[in-house]
Amino acid sequence: MRIAIVGAGIVGLAAAHALLDRGHQVILIDPGDQTARPTDGNAGWIAHTDIMPLASPKVWRNLPNWLMDPLGPLTIRPAYLPSLMPWLIRFVLASAPTRIKTSMAAIRAMNAEALPAWKTLLSSLDLSAHLREKGILSVWKHQDAFERTKDILDRQRNLGIGVDILSRSDLAKLEPALHNVEAGVLYPEACHISDPAHLASDLLRLALERGAQHRAARAVAVEPKDGGVHVHTDSAANAVIADRVIIAAGIWSRPLARTLGDRIPLDTERGYNATYPKGSFGLNRPIMFEGEGFVTTPLDAGDRVGGAVEFAGLEAKPNHERTSAMIARLKRFLPDFDAGQEARRWMGFRPSIPDSLPVIGPSRQDNRVVYAFGHGHHGLTQAAITSQLVANLIDEMTSGIDLKPYSAQRF
Ligand SMILES: Cc1cc2nc3c(=O)[nH]c(=O)nc-3n(C[C@H](O)[C@H](O)[C@H](O)COP(=O)(O)OP(=O)(O)OC[C@H]3O[C@@H](n4cnc5c(N)ncnc54)[C@H](O)[C@@H]3O)c2cc1C
């Protein structure tokens, strides 16, 4: 079949390869000018060991403190509050214990397959060198905060996830540069990517080498008709008529889904980061600073500190005071880190759904249009498994994962 993919971010690119594998003709439509796309600036974690949605007891516990601090880990810009309200209401509803259980099961269903799917994809393209298998470390400033998360660790263990609780001396041996932490947990199976932007450019290059086409255009509407699905673009010459269309345009998918009769509660959790010269942090592996709202990753592009959740929509300018605040907090854990060095600062748009589950499935109007967006904090982690699910939908094959929890019609 002739398949148009709207959006060549990490999700669209992985889908392109899955469809090429199955002998389809692929046309990627993407203007290629979106510097805030999270595909390029994310933290690079294949965090398949994560099981909790954002609407979790951990977030609610920290929320009052976080909201008091305008530069803290989670902020809502007051001017954006009215626009965010419908999303927030759904977020509160998604925090009910039964709903958390449903989200956890659906996150786990995808995450359990996420790493094998990435390994298969990367090795088929001879890109396995992008995968770094050094585990991921979570650290806590205070022992009592760590004690409060033990139930989550038990749940992870019960799901067969490797969870190594470290003593303070283990921690010091593993990461000598790290100070002021009282507790730590190593997830030995978690991985990271050499550099997310580099991975995406390799995936695009190889898709084109494998015969995919690229139209440098912005899709403005998707219209299923008898003879095929029309993708209207901002330049008429780039319009496409395809047998099937996949919408994988991250946060920008919302207006496209609207043209197909689907009102999706998709909003953006804006994230920030700073990338310092390689080796600046002196850390050997990715680290989650629990309760602080940021993580670090040793990438090929440099040492990245990033995170934060800011609800402010797509139009507001970045507030890099948030990045500065994150760097100042990191410095407390890394006394030898020269925070005054030059660093590249970035802000990007996580495409987030209140229940922390992506939208994967056919549109309401026509099952020739398939959605694959809204992966929130897990878009890199889940891109390869998403591509398999999408290819199965296109080929009308059943998947091992029940797709009901990700349906666009669940809202
Ligand atoms: C600070 C930060 C750290 C993160 N860290 C991690 C992490 O460690 N691990 C993890 O798993 N996830 C992480 N994420 C989340 C992850 O980056 C995203 O979920 C993921 O990149 C989403 O990918 P995507 O392809 O759906 O969307 P995007 O990356 O947004 O790509 C969408 C593409 O669609 C294109 N597009 C937009 N509109 C149109 C249109 N109208 N027509 C055609 N094309 C269009 C854009 O140009 C873009 O190329 C992080 C996010 C942030 C912000």
The ligand as an SDF file (V2000), in Angstrom:
LIG
                    3D

 53 58  0  0  0  0  0  0  0  0999 V2000
   12.9150   17.4230   28.0950 C   0  0  0  0  0  0  0  0  0  0  0  0
   12.3640   16.1400   27.5490 C   0  0  0  0  0  0  0  0  0  0  0  0
   12.9740   14.9340   27.8650 C   0  0  0  0  0  0  0  0  0  0  0  0
   12.4600   13.7330   27.3940 C   0  0  0  0  0  0  0  0  0  0  0  0
   13.1110   12.5760   27.6660 N   0  0  0  0  0  0  0  0  0  0  0  0
   12.6250   11.3880   27.2120 C   0  0  0  0  0  0  0  0  0  0  0  0
   13.3250   10.1940   27.4510 C   0  0  0  0  0  0  0  0  0  0  0  0
   14.4080   10.1850   28.0280 O   0  0  0  0  0  0  0  0  0  0  0  0
   12.7780    9.0250   27.0300 N   0  0  0  0  0  0  0  0  0  0  0  0
   11.5830    8.9900   26.3640 C   0  0  0  0  0  0  0  0  0  0  0  0
   11.1170    7.9060   26.0470 O   0  0  0  0  0  0  0  0  0  0  0  0
   10.9250   10.1400   26.0660 N   0  0  0  0  0  0  0  0  0  0  0  0
   11.4180   11.3350   26.4690 C   0  0  0  0  0  0  0  0  0  0  0  0
   10.7730   12.4950   26.1930 N   0  0  0  0  0  0  0  0  0  0  0  0
    9.5220   12.4270   25.4180 C   0  0  0  0  0  0  0  0  0  0  0  0
    9.7920   12.1650   23.9490 C   0  0  0  0  0  0  0  0  0  0  0  0
   10.8460   12.9840   23.5170 O   0  0  0  0  0  0  0  0  0  0  0  0
    8.5260   12.4480   23.1180 C   0  0  0  0  0  0  0  0  0  0  0  0
    7.4490   11.7020   23.6400 O   0  0  0  0  0  0  0  0  0  0  0  0
    8.7520   12.0170   21.6720 C   0  0  0  0  0  0  0  0  0  0  0  0
    9.8480   12.6880   21.1200 O   0  0  0  0  0  0  0  0  0  0  0  0
    7.5230   12.2940   20.8190 C   0  0  0  0  0  0  0  0  0  0  0  0
    7.8800   11.9500   19.5070 O   0  0  0  0  0  0  0  0  0  0  0  0
    6.9070   12.1990   18.3090 P   0  0  0  0  0  0  0  0  0  0  0  0
    7.5480   11.6510   17.0960 O   0  0  0  0  0  0  0  0  0  0  0  0
    5.5500   11.7180   18.6770 O   0  0  0  0  0  0  0  0  0  0  0  0
    6.7410   13.7910   18.2410 O   0  0  0  0  0  0  0  0  0  0  0  0
    7.7520   14.9520   17.8500 P   0  0  0  0  0  0  0  0  0  0  0  0
    9.1180   14.7260   18.3160 O   0  0  0  0  0  0  0  0  0  0  0  0
    7.0730   16.2030   18.3150 O   0  0  0  0  0  0  0  0  0  0  0  0
    7.7550   14.9350   16.2840 O   0  0  0  0  0  0  0  0  0  0  0  0
    6.6140   15.3610   15.5740 C   0  0  0  0  0  0  0  0  0  0  0  0
    7.0170   15.6550   14.1430 C   0  0  0  0  0  0  0  0  0  0  0  0
    5.8500   16.0500   13.4430 O   0  0  0  0  0  0  0  0  0  0  0  0
    6.1760   17.1420   12.6070 C   0  0  0  0  0  0  0  0  0  0  0  0
    4.9500   17.9050   12.3530 N   0  0  0  0  0  0  0  0  0  0  0  0
    4.3000   18.7260   13.2000 C   0  0  0  0  0  0  0  0  0  0  0  0
    3.2020   19.2340   12.6310 N   0  0  0  0  0  0  0  0  0  0  0  0
    3.1530   18.7000   11.3880 C   0  0  0  0  0  0  0  0  0  0  0  0
    2.2390   18.8460   10.3250 C   0  0  0  0  0  0  0  0  0  0  0  0
    1.1470   19.6060   10.4160 N   0  0  0  0  0  0  0  0  0  0  0  0
    2.5010   18.1830    9.1750 N   0  0  0  0  0  0  0  0  0  0  0  0
    3.5970   17.3820    9.0630 C   0  0  0  0  0  0  0  0  0  0  0  0
    4.4950   17.2110   10.0600 N   0  0  0  0  0  0  0  0  0  0  0  0
    4.2660   17.8630   11.2150 C   0  0  0  0  0  0  0  0  0  0  0  0
    7.2230   17.9220   13.3790 C   0  0  0  0  0  0  0  0  0  0  0  0
    7.9950   18.7190   12.4900 O   0  0  0  0  0  0  0  0  0  0  0  0
    8.0280   16.7970   14.0200 C   0  0  0  0  0  0  0  0  0  0  0  0
    9.0910   16.3940   13.1960 O   0  0  0  0  0  0  0  0  0  0  0  0
   11.2850   13.7300   26.6000 C   0  0  0  0  0  0  0  0  0  0  0  0
   10.6930   14.9490   26.2500 C   0  0  0  0  0  0  0  0  0  0  0  0
   11.2190   16.1410   26.7130 C   0  0  0  0  0  0  0  0  0  0  0  0
   10.5810   17.4280   26.2950 C   0  0  0  0  0  0  0  0  0  0  0  0
  1  2  1  0
  2  3  1  0
  2 52  2  0
  3  4  2  0
  4  5  1  0
  4 50  1  0
  5  6  2  0
  6  7  1  0
  6 13  1  0
  7  8  2  0
  7  9  1  0
  9 10  1  0
 10 11  2  0
 10 12  1  0
 12 13  2  0
 13 14  1  0
 14 15  1  0
 14 50  1  0
 15 16  1  0
 16 17  1  0
 16 18  1  0
 18 19  1  0
 18 20  1  0
 20 21  1  0
 20 22  1  0
 22 23  1  0
 23 24  1  0
 24 25  2  0
 24 26  1  0
 24 27  1  0
 27 28  1  0
 28 29  2  0
 28 30  1  0
 28 31  1  0
 31 32  1  0
 32 33  1  0
 33 34  1  0
 33 48  1  0
 34 35  1  0
 35 36  1  0
 35 46  1  0
 36 37  1  0
 36 45  1  0
 37 38  2  0
 38 39  1  0
 39 40  1  0
 39 45  2  0
 40 41  1  0
 40 42  2  0
 42 43  1  0
 43 44  2  0
 44 45  1  0
 46 47  1  0
 46 48  1  0
 48 49  1  0
 50 51  2  0
 51 52  1  0
 52 53  1  0
M  END
$$$$
